[in-house]
């Protein structure tokens, strides 16, 4: 019985030691490292999305910095809101429940997808 316990202990120890293999990466020598770095930088292009609304337009700043427009989208957006009384007898100063908020000015929102 004692030999079976020793044999099982040795077997478990060998099992754990052989199951933990070390992985070695194949290290290739770096050839033309400057060229490889430049190629990697060219592959990783920056992309940003910018929104301008209600008459704002700051896209010229980004174009001067070297950004290129990939996609341009335009849609309507409410720029300002106004409150009006819901009935003739409504006093908006005293009774806040009788006022209705409505869009006042509607403008355009431009969305640009830029890449550098």
Secondary structure, 3 states (H helix, E strand, C coil): CHHHHHHHHHHHHHHHHHHCCCCCCCCCCCCCHHHHHHHHHHHCCCEEEEEEECCCCCHHHHHHCCCEEEEEEEEEEEEEEEEEECCCCCCCCCCHHHEEEEEEEEEEEEEEEEEC
